[in-house]
Amino acid sequence: MSQAAFEFESSMADVGEHTYTVGELADAINGALRRRFDDGVWVRGEIQGWNERGPHAYFRLVEHDDDGKAVLNVQFFAPSRTKLRPLLMKNGLRLADGLKVRIYGQLDFYAPSGQLGLKMSGIDARFTLGELALERDQVLRRLDEAGLLHRNKGLGVPAAPLRVGIVTSTASAAWADFVHEIERSGLSFHLRVVDVRVQGESAVREVSGALRSLGRRRDLDVLVLIRGGGSRTELATFDHEAIATAIATSPLPVFTGLGHEIDHSVADLVAHSELKTPTACAAALVERVLVYRQATETAWSAIRHRAELGVGVADAEVSALAQRIRHRVLAGVVHGDERLTQRALRVRAGAERVVERADARVVAAAVALRRAPARLDPEVRHLDAVAQRVRLLDPVNTMARGWSITRTADGRTVRTAGELQPGDQIVTTFANGTAHSRVEETTP
């Protein structure tokens, strides 16, 4: 230590200023704080490190700015928690990490730890609700600017959405209510569920990841996002931009049933269909399938009715056509019978005239022959000559002189040796009989 510094310290000790003990200084600080802030002060910031110890709660109130981060420790003791509980419940608020609040309390310098803190005794619920609404509006504005606000609503829903992907907590009443409604319908739904946290720090990441994962599947018709009721701050999870973006960009239509009937989360607004509760969400899917089934049954009934009418009309037309054909056939038969009768009469009359003329000619010829019988002698001589030539040409007479006729087994006449092959059966006809033989050899 230099001499100059030693002399400075010695001179400070000689001033005679009052020296505080640590406890006295703590009391002095607390007294100054009470005088300066009138026993209370309003502070705003974001809750971090929420920690409950029995009936008490402790957290840090944090503000981020360009200069860094400012932190204030807050003690929320049991009496104040009991007093503020009705106000929080009325406004649907639940204090948790990430929530922006404006709180009232007394500043206190806690000597045992040497830290300055705030003993919370009041809260401005409207500030928190306003911050939530502001953040929600900012998310909606960004989604609208990106063209995502109504994108999922433009997707078509299959007529019978039986293959359903569900994002929810399977330990919740929401999942039990949804499954009960589906099973009660008796329809053949195929459910594929991803179990996620629906509140807390990891909820946003798990829910958005599950939506993206199910959206990539090709064996699903729709996606469903459900959870039971809760405070506004708990349901604010579904105002998060990551979840809204996952819904908006999903290739499958998304149905939401987020268990609140007054407010509408951002997830509800970007989803294809918003339902009030998980049960209502399941009922909407069931109703769609029932409407499709009814429409199908109605269509088949109409088809059957049309078919029956068509068959009846065709049957009547066929009957009428058959009746007309029958009448025409009968008329044709009667007309044909009349024509045949008339033609038979004409044929009979003509035949009788021909016979009469021929009979007259025969009578005339007989008379002429009786008058001149010699007129037949040339004809008789001509007939005798013809008979003599026939006798000479008769094969029987030729074969009697030693000739024969050879035929194959199937009756063909054999004229040359080339028509036969060794082994062929042949029949030889003589004047007084036949002989059957087999060819052994042929010679050209």
Backbone hydrogen bonds, N-H to C=O, Kabsch-Sander energy under -0.5 kcal/mol:
donor,donor_aa,acceptor,acceptor_aa,energy
6,F,2,S,-1.9
7,E,3,Q,-2.3
8,F,4,A,-1.9
9,E,5,A,-2.3
10,S,6,F,-2.1
11,S,7,E,-2.0
12,M,8,F,-1.9
13,A,9,E,-1.9
14,D,10,S,-0.9
15,V,12,M,-1.3
20,Y,18,H,-0.5
25,L,21,T,-2.7
26,A,22,V,-2.3
27,D,23,G,-2.3
28,A,24,E,-2.7
29,I,25,L,-2.7
30,N,26,A,-2.5
31,G,27,D,-2.6
32,A,28,A,-2.6
33,L,29,I,-2.6
34,R,30,N,-2.4
35,R,31,G,-2.4
36,R,32,A,-2.6
37,F,33,L,-2.8
38,D,34,R,-0.7
39,D,34,R,-1.0
40,G,37,F,-2.4
41,V,105,G,-2.1
43,V,103,I,-2.7
45,G,101,V,-2.1
46,E,62,V,-2.8
47,I,99,L,-2.7
48,Q,60,R,-2.1
51,N,58,Y,-2.2
53,R,51,N,-0.5
53,R,56,H,-2.5
54,G,52,E,-0.5
56,H,53,R,-1.8
57,A,76,F,-2.1
58,Y,51,N,-3.0
59,F,74,V,-1.8
60,R,48,Q,-3.1
61,L,72,L,-3.1
62,V,46,E,-2.5
62,V,60,R,-0.6
63,E,70,A,-2.2
65,D,68,G,-2.8
68,G,65,D,-1.5
70,A,63,E,-2.6
72,L,61,L,-1.9
73,N,116,L,-0.7
74,V,59,F,-2.8
75,Q,118,L,-2.8
76,F,57,A,-3.1
76,F,74,V,-0.5
77,F,75,Q,-0.7
81,R,77,F,-2.1
82,T,78,A,-2.6
83,K,79,P,-2.1
84,L,80,S,-2.3
85,R,81,R,-1.2
88,L,84,L,-2.3
89,M,85,R,-2.6
90,K,86,P,-2.6
91,N,87,L,-1.5
92,G,89,M,-1.0
93,L,88,L,-3.1
98,G,47,I,-3.0
99,L,96,A,-1.7
101,V,45,G,-2.8
103,I,43,V,-2.8
104,Y,122,G,-2.6
105,G,41,V,-1.7
106,Q,119,K,-1.8
108,D,117,G,-2.9
110,Y,108,D,-0.8
110,Y,115,Q,-3.1
111,A,109,F,-0.9
113,S,110,Y,-0.8
114,G,110,Y,-1.8
115,Q,110,Y,-1.3
117,G,108,D,-2.9
118,L,73,N,-2.1
119,K,106,Q,-2.8
120,M,75,Q,-2.3
120,M,118,L,-0.9
121,S,104,Y,-3.2
122,G,104,Y,-1.9
124,D,102,R,-3.0
125,A,123,I,-1.0
128,T,124,D,-1.4
129,L,125,A,-2.6
130,G,126,R,-2.4
131,E,127,F,-2.5
132,L,128,T,-2.6
133,A,129,L,-2.6
134,L,130,G,-2.8
135,E,131,E,-2.8
136,R,132,L,-2.4
137,D,133,A,-2.7
138,Q,134,L,-2.3
139,V,135,E,-2.1
140,L,136,R,-2.5
141,R,137,D,-2.4
142,R,138,Q,-2.2
143,L,139,V,-2.5
144,D,140,L,-2.5
145,E,141,R,-2.5
146,A,142,R,-1.7
147,G,144,D,-1.3
148,L,143,L,-2.8
149,L,143,L,-0.7
151,R,148,L,-0.6
152,N,148,L,-0.5
154,G,150,H,-0.8
154,G,151,R,-1.1
155,L,152,N,-1.4
162,L,160,A,-2.0
164,V,162,L,-0.8
164,V,190,H,-2.6
165,G,222,V,-2.4
166,I,192,R,-2.5
167,V,224,V,-2.9
168,T,166,I,-0.5
168,T,194,V,-1.8
170,T,168,T,-0.7
172,S,169,S,-1.9
175,W,169,S,-0.5
176,A,172,S,-1.4
177,D,173,A,-2.9
178,F,174,A,-2.2
179,V,175,W,-2.6
180,H,176,A,-2.3
181,E,177,D,-2.1
182,I,178,F,-2.1
183,E,179,V,-3.0
184,R,180,H,-2.3
185,S,181,E,-0.9
185,S,182,I,-0.6
186,G,182,I,-0.6
186,G,183,E,-1.0
187,L,182,I,-0.6
189,F,187,L,-1.8
190,H,162,L,-3.3
191,L,189,F,-0.5
192,R,164,V,-2.6
194,V,166,I,-2.7
195,D,193,V,-0.5
196,V,168,T,-2.1
203,A,200,G,-1.0
204,V,200,G,-0.5
206,E,202,S,-2.5
207,V,203,A,-2.9
208,S,204,V,-2.2
209,G,205,R,-2.0
210,A,206,E,-2.3
211,L,207,V,-2.2
212,R,208,S,-2.0
213,S,209,G,-2.4
214,L,210,A,-2.6
215,G,211,L,-2.0
216,R,212,R,-0.9
216,R,213,S,-0.7
217,R,214,L,-1.5
221,D,163,R,-3.3
222,V,163,R,-1.5
223,L,253,P,-2.7
224,V,165,G,-2.7
225,L,255,F,-2.8
226,I,167,V,-1.8
226,I,224,V,-0.5
227,R,257,G,-1.7
232,R,92,G,-3.5
233,T,92,G,-1.3
235,L,231,S,-2.6
236,A,232,R,-1.1
237,T,234,E,-1.3
238,F,235,L,-1.8
239,D,236,A,-2.0
240,H,237,T,-1.3
244,A,240,H,-2.1
245,T,241,E,-2.7
246,A,242,A,-2.0
247,I,243,I,-2.0
248,A,244,A,-2.8
249,T,245,T,-2.4
250,S,247,I,-1.2
255,F,223,L,-3.0
256,T,273,S,-2.3
257,G,225,L,-2.5
258,L,275,L,-0.7
260,H,276,K,-0.6
267,A,238,F,-2.0
269,L,265,S,-1.9
270,V,266,V,-1.9
271,A,267,A,-1.2
272,H,254,V,-1.3
273,S,254,V,-1.7
275,L,256,T,-3.1
275,L,273,S,-0.6
281,C,277,T,-2.0
282,A,278,P,-2.2
283,A,279,T,-2.5
284,A,280,A,-2.0
285,L,281,C,-1.6
286,V,282,A,-2.5
287,E,283,A,-2.7
288,R,284,A,-2.0
289,V,285,L,-2.0
290,L,286,V,-2.6
291,V,287,E,-2.7
292,Y,288,R,-2.2
293,R,289,V,-2.7
294,Q,290,L,-2.8
295,A,291,V,-2.6
296,T,292,Y,-2.6
297,E,293,R,-2.7
298,T,294,Q,-2.8
299,A,295,A,-2.6
300,W,296,T,-2.6
301,S,297,E,-2.5
302,A,298,T,-2.6
303,I,299,A,-2.7
304,R,300,W,-3.0
305,H,301,S,-2.8
306,R,302,A,-3.1
307,A,303,I,-2.9
308,E,304,R,-2.9
309,L,305,H,-2.7
310,G,306,R,-3.1
311,V,307,A,-3.0
312,G,308,E,-2.7
313,V,309,L,-3.0
314,A,310,G,-2.8
315,D,311,V,-2.9
316,A,312,G,-2.5
317,E,313,V,-2.7
318,V,314,A,-2.9
319,S,315,D,-2.7
320,A,316,A,-2.8
321,L,317,E,-2.8
322,A,318,V,-3.1
323,Q,319,S,-2.4
324,R,320,A,-2.5
325,I,321,L,-2.9
326,R,322,A,-2.6
327,H,323,Q,-2.6
328,R,324,R,-2.8
329,V,325,I,-3.1
330,L,326,R,-2.9
331,A,327,H,-2.8
332,G,328,R,-3.0
333,V,329,V,-3.1
334,V,330,L,-2.8
335,H,331,A,-2.9
336,G,332,G,-3.0
337,D,333,V,-2.8
338,E,334,V,-2.4
339,R,335,H,-2.3
340,L,336,G,-2.9
341,T,337,D,-2.6
342,Q,338,E,-2.5
343,R,339,R,-3.0
344,A,340,L,-3.0
345,L,341,T,-2.2
346,R,342,Q,-2.3
347,V,343,R,-3.4
348,R,344,A,-2.9
349,A,345,L,-2.6
350,G,346,R,-2.9
351,A,347,V,-3.0
352,E,348,R,-2.4
353,R,349,A,-1.9
354,V,350,G,-2.6
355,V,351,A,-3.1
356,E,352,E,-2.5
357,R,353,R,-2.8
358,A,354,V,-3.2
359,D,355,V,-3.2
360,A,356,E,-2.3
361,R,357,R,-2.3
362,V,358,A,-2.9
363,V,359,D,-2.5
364,A,360,A,-2.4
365,A,361,R,-3.1
366,A,362,V,-2.9
367,V,363,V,-2.4
368,A,364,A,-2.4
369,L,365,A,-2.6
370,R,366,A,-2.4
371,R,367,V,-1.6
372,A,368,A,-1.9
375,R,372,A,-1.5
376,L,373,P,-1.7
377,D,374,A,-1.3
380,V,376,L,-2.2
381,R,377,D,-2.4
382,H,378,P,-2.3
383,L,379,E,-2.3
384,D,380,V,-2.2
385,A,381,R,-2.0
386,V,382,H,-2.1
387,A,383,L,-2.2
388,Q,384,D,-2.0
389,R,385,A,-2.0
390,V,386,V,-2.1
391,R,387,A,-2.1
392,L,388,Q,-1.8
393,L,389,R,-2.0
394,D,390,V,-0.7
394,D,391,R,-0.6
397,N,394,D,-0.9
398,T,394,D,-1.5
399,M,395,P,-3.4
400,A,396,V,-1.6
401,R,397,N,-0.6
401,R,398,T,-1.2
402,G,399,M,-2.1
403,W,398,T,-1.1
405,I,429,T,-2.1
407,R,427,V,-2.8
408,T,412,R,-2.8
409,A,425,Q,-1.1
411,G,408,T,-2.0
414,V,406,T,-3.1
415,R,413,T,-0.6
419,E,416,T,-1.3
420,L,417,A,-1.7
423,G,439,V,-3.4
424,D,421,Q,-2.4
426,I,437,S,-3.0
427,V,407,R,-3.3
428,T,435,A,-3.7
429,T,405,I,-3.4
429,T,427,V,-0.5
430,F,433,G,-4.2
433,G,430,F,-0.9
435,A,428,T,-2.8
437,S,426,I,-2.6
439,V,424,D,-2.5
